Amino acid sequence: MANNIEIGEQVSASKKLQASDAEALLADVSRLIVAKGKKVVDFSKADKSSADAVQAMLGPTGNLRAPTAHVGKTLVVGFNEDVYSSLLG
């Protein structure tokens, strides 16, 4: 495994996770990072459970964006190489 990463749970792409699932993921984290290409939005503990945070986690179809990773107390939604490098490096 690269960077000593252990996958705790893998969800099939055919299972569509929506807003209620996104809200549930926020319960155990203190920080949310949403990446959409080069644009990265970092939601702090105070605003991570806002409607804006949940909406940022969803793609145009209303489903949770992929990939989604729970790294310690941080939830990362979407992909940005710099974000993953800083969290896992």
N, C-alpha and C positions, 0 to 999 in steps of 0.2 A: 504494500500500500504506500502510495506517495505521501510524504509529509506525515506519516503515521496516522492517517485518517481512518477512522472506523465508522462504517455506515450503520447507524442505529435502526433506521427504518427506510425502506425504499417503497415508494408508491408508484404504481403503474400510471403511465400517461393517460390511459383510457379512463381512469377514475378522475372525474372533473371535480376539483375542489373550488368552492365558491366563497362568497363573503363571510358566511358563518364559520367556515373552516379557517379562513384567514384570521378572523377575530380570535378563534380558539388558540391558534398558534402564538398569538401575542401575549397570552396569559402568563407564560413562563419566561419571558425575556424582558430585559431592561433597555434594550436598544434594537431598533429596526433600521436596516439599510436596504433601500430599494434602488436597484440599478436598472436603467433602461438605456442600453448602449453606453455612451460616454457620460450621460447624465446620472448623477448619484445623489439621492436624497437621504439624509441621515435624520431619523426621528429619535429624539431623546426619550427618556423614560416618561417625561411629562406629556408628550404629545403622541406617543406611539400607538395609543388606543383610540385616537381621533378618527372620525369618518374619513378624513383626508388620507390618513395612514393606510386604512383598510382599502380605500379606493386605489391608492398607489400600488398596492400589492396585486391588483387584478389587471388582467390584460383586456384587450378590446372585446373579447367574448364574455367577459364577466367571470372568468376562471382564474385561479391563482397562477401567477406567472412562474415560469420555470427557468432555471433551477431554483429551488428553495432549500436553504441550508440553515440548520440550527447549530451555531458554533458558540459553545459556552452559554452566555446570557445574551448573545446577539443572534438575531434572525436576519438572514440575507436573502432577499428575493430578487431574482433576475441575475444577470451575469455582467460583471465588470472585472477584468483581469487584475487591475490594481487593488480592488477591494479584496478579492480572494487572496492575493499575494500578501497583503498586509495582515489579514486575519490568520492565515495558515502558514505564513513564512516564518 
